[in-house]
Amino acid sequence: MSSNGKVALVTGGGSGIGKASALALAEEGFAVVVAGRRAEPLQAVVNEIESKQGRALGVPTDVGNPEAVRDLFAKTKQTYGRLDVLFNNAGFGAAGPIEELPYERWKGVIDSILNGSFLCTQEAFKIMKDQKPMGGRIINNGSISAHVPRPDSAAYTSAKHAITGLTKSTSLDGRKYDISCGQIDVGNALTEMTQRMTRGVPQANGTVMVEPTMDVQNVARAVVFMATVTPEANVQFLTVMATKMPFVGRG
């Protein structure tokens, strides 16, 4: 791997979309910081990147914790001196009927997706506005749920809709610092988290249906594309989804 001199930070980088994206960014020449709740998967990603002569750092982080996020970005700056790309990817859902969803589970989802993305964006701004050359790029993982809900997904859907507001505000407020922000909306990428798609998932009409999926590498390539457009350009919104998944029809 030849270095492009740039640094990327990926949250939720130990598995799924985050891992695939971290590896793809490393292949592109980025030094990559991977953050996530569990140390072992992060170290596995770091080892894989370093085995190909890439540069990587794993930092166990709860993105819903302001102190942990500050520590993550301090370690990034201390190790690499700058930050060029942040991929706000961390987050989890809580399935269940809206009238039965415990507040603690609701709050956990909001903390991981929305509060985590805000806290990371805030710390990224502080680094990006003060570095030379000034600026950088933030990519938010929006999900198809930023457009339409699945049954029994009030917390996840609410958080992902809010990510769209954060994306637009970040895009606007970042202009004066040459910080761009875009959102990738992913539908049915095959990861550990979406294995259930192949066994059947609840549909709006009450049935359970096996849904088509796609290779997660499609997402990783899309993230690299968003991360590497020239500085005067921004991919504001990009949707990458399984071709035949039930999204653009009625059902």
C-alpha angles and dihedrals in degrees: 000000000000115000121244089196093244133116128220129188120204122190118206083027099150098079147005119005092356094054094045091048094047091052092047092049089050090052087053090057102262122139100234131213111196119199128187143134098263122061099204099061090045091053090049090056091047091050091050092051094045091049086065092048093259126137120245143159128196119208119181104224141169099211091201090065113083094205092050091049092050089051091049093054093042089055090047092053093042092051102039106015096228146033124225104168133027119189108196097203107137119112147106138208137231115216119205144102111297092236092055101040109120114232090234091060091046090050092047091057093046090048094051099043110025105022091039093052091047094049092047092046090051093052092043090054091054091055098038098049092052101043129094116267088031121228142039144186133270122198119193123202102228104167129205083279088074085073108029134011130235116222114282096010104113096138097045094043093047091049093048092048087052090052088064090057090048090049092053094045092047091048091052099040093045096059096088090054096043089249113144125194131197137170129229116203112201127196123196102334107174108248137134087275095054101043087110089069088073090054097045136277131214116269130207092256092058098258127117116234137180106239128209116252136196136218111275088226087078088064094045091052090048091052090051089050091051091046095051107043110121116277096257090056132072133188097219098184130004127176120199115177146152104283096232102036116126100258111104095040131068121264 
